[in-house]
């Protein structure tokens, strides 16, 4: 096996679920990829979701061909990704600001 082949694996950085006292749930999934998922310019694949009464009211994710974006109350908008830490911070900020 060549040296560069050993680095061609995705690595799970975060995979957890928080159940909150009010019955809501927060899911965090972040992967470090061996190459960027186009059109993203970074090597992270992520899905963060805030679920209230069984409905996903906030979701941050990225996907091939679509790139970084977030959904809040059914509205989709672009998201400017910088780091996984900032991603989680921005997501938590949107949860604090969320109103049904």
C-alpha positions in Angstrom: 0.0 0.0 0.0 1.3 3.5 -0.9 1.5 6.2 1.7 -1.2 8.4 0.1 -3.7 5.5 0.0 -3.7 5.2 3.9 -5.2 8.7 4.1 -8.2 8.0 1.9 -10.7 7.3 4.7 -13.5 9.4 6.1 -13.2 10.0 9.9 -16.2 10.5 12.2 -15.5 13.6 14.3 -18.9 14.0 16.0 -21.9 11.6 16.1 -24.2 12.3 19.0 -27.7 13.2 20.0 -28.8 15.4 22.9 -32.3 15.0 24.3 -33.5 18.1 26.1 -35.8 18.5 29.1 -38.5 20.1 26.9 -38.7 17.0 24.7 -36.7 18.4 21.8 -33.7 16.7 20.3 -30.4 17.9 18.8 -28.4 15.7 16.5 -24.8 16.3 15.5 -23.0 14.4 12.7 -19.7 15.7 11.3 -17.3 13.7 9.2 -13.8 14.7 7.9 -13.5 13.5 4.3 -10.4 12.6 2.3 -11.4 15.1 -0.4 -13.9 18.0 -0.6 -17.5 17.2 -1.4 -18.0 19.6 -4.4 -19.0 22.4 -4.6 -17.7 22.8 -1.0 -14.1 24.0 -0.6 -13.6 22.1 2.7 -13.3 18.4 3.6 -16.2 18.1 6.0 -19.6 16.5 5.6 -22.2 17.4 8.2 -25.8 17.2 9.3 -27.0 19.1 12.4 -30.7 19.0 13.2 -32.9 20.5 15.9 -36.1 18.5 16.2 -39.2 19.7 18.1 -42.3 17.6 18.5 -40.9 15.2 15.8 -40.4 17.9 13.3 -37.0 19.1 12.1 -37.2 22.9 12.5 -33.5 23.7 12.0 -31.0 21.7 9.9 -27.5 22.5 8.7 -26.1 20.2 6.1 -24.1 20.0 2.9 -24.5 17.7 0.0 -22.8 17.0 -3.4 -23.9 19.5 -6.0 -25.7 21.8 -3.5 -23.0 22.8 -1.0 -23.3 24.3 2.5 -26.8 25.4 3.5 -29.2 25.6 6.3 -33.0 25.1 6.7 -35.0 27.1 9.3 -38.7 26.6 9.5 -38.8 25.2 6.0 -36.8 28.0 4.4 -33.4 27.2 2.9 -30.5 29.6 2.7 -26.7 29.4 2.0 -24.4 28.9 4.9 -20.8 30.1 4.9 -18.8 27.2 6.5 -15.5 28.1 8.1 -14.7 25.4 10.8 -16.6 22.6 12.5 -16.4 24.5 15.8 -18.0 27.6 14.2 -20.6 25.4 12.5 -21.7 24.1 15.9 -21.7 27.6 17.4 -23.8 29.1 14.6 -26.2 26.1 14.8 -26.6 26.6 18.6 -27.2 30.3 18.1 -30.0 29.6 15.6 -31.6 27.2 18.1 -31.5 30.0 20.8 -33.1 32.5 18.3 -35.7 30.0 17.0 -39.4 30.8 17.4 -42.2 28.6 16.3 
